[in-house]
């Protein structure tokens, strides 16, 4: 199987407003992203499919079990991915979390400091709405956020597990992926990664947050009917109660709700408790999606809950593993087809290259013949010049040795000829004058 270095694992549900941004942004730091779609009724699944069709390294799996058994599901997913692909690092992300690090190189350097079968803990940095924000009418909701909480009270961390390619892991990812337990049931050691954080966007709009709280808390009850007596998912429980008691949420409530989410503080001071720190997103949204009204989302989800079968982790894990293997086989066939096409294209290019090389060789041979002919002509010209020089030298020698016998008579004859020429010109000139 193919070997990957850093993979991301996530469980998502009804996140069409941010799923594309989540994939495109986080893959700047990851080699591959594996996503469990927990029965989304919006555009989440379709967008994930479109992204994969683009060739983006994201793989989504349909999960029809509505119960929020996140720990068991993400642990099964980790086990399957680890046995098939053997990555060195597994990064656990929720869909509203975005890796924030200066570069991929720096992120890789931070990961290299994690010890074998230990965790790197990445702090969450939550972005909030403020009373002065204008977030309506934007295709990309994340780019409308400008402020984050100055302090997290209490702070939360997400895990990055170093596996070093071990094909079989006996670990269990805790609820929320905030810690990981080993085979002995003890939490694996972890160290905070300084210089890296997760930008967190849990509260984005009234419809999104209403659907999140109502369905999220219902899913918690399906997992554990006694969940109200525990503190797991307390933020969804408290906001569920708020929505039921008030009859719904308003836009004016979003700033306070976003600041209070999973925090102990109740009355934020907007001048002191937030800091302007916008994200520098580099992706481009190609598949914008609107958040469906909560009533539609709840109705469709209730229909699925009604026909749902009890959750069987072993059967679910086996089905997931088969789906991954089948998908991997399909990917291999698609990759083989792409390789064959690339090889055919390379063969055509090589043939063209050889033809061009043959023509170049012919041209070079012609240039060589022309150069040889030029050199032969130059040699003959040089030889003729040498002979002429030789003859001129011999003539100069002969003239020099006989100058007293030859040159004087020649001068006398020449002078006589010049005299006769002038005489005849004079005679003929007079004759022409007399006739006139």
Secondary structure, 3 states (H helix, E strand, C coil): CCCCCEEEEEEECCCCCCHHHHHHHHCCCCCEEEEEECCCCCCHHHHHHHHHHCCCCEEEEECCCCCCCHHHHHHHHHHHHHHHHCCCEEEECCCCEEEECCCHHHHHHHHHCCCCCCEEEEEEEEEECCCCCCCCCCCCHHHHCCEEECCCCCCCEEEEEECCCCCCCCCEECHHHCCEECCCCCECCEEEEEEEEEEECCCCCHHHHHHHHHHHHHHHHHHCCCHHHCCCCHHHHHHHHHHHHHCCCCHHHHHHHHHHCCCCCCCCCCCCCEEECCCCCCCCCCCCCCCCCHHHHHHHHHHHHHCCCCCCHHHHHHHHHHHHHHHHHHHHHHHHHHHHHHHHHHHHHHHHHHHHHHHHHHHHHHHHHHHHHHHHHHHHHHHHHHHHHHHHHHHHHHHHHCHHHHHHHHHHHHHHHHHHHHHHHHHHHHHHHHHC
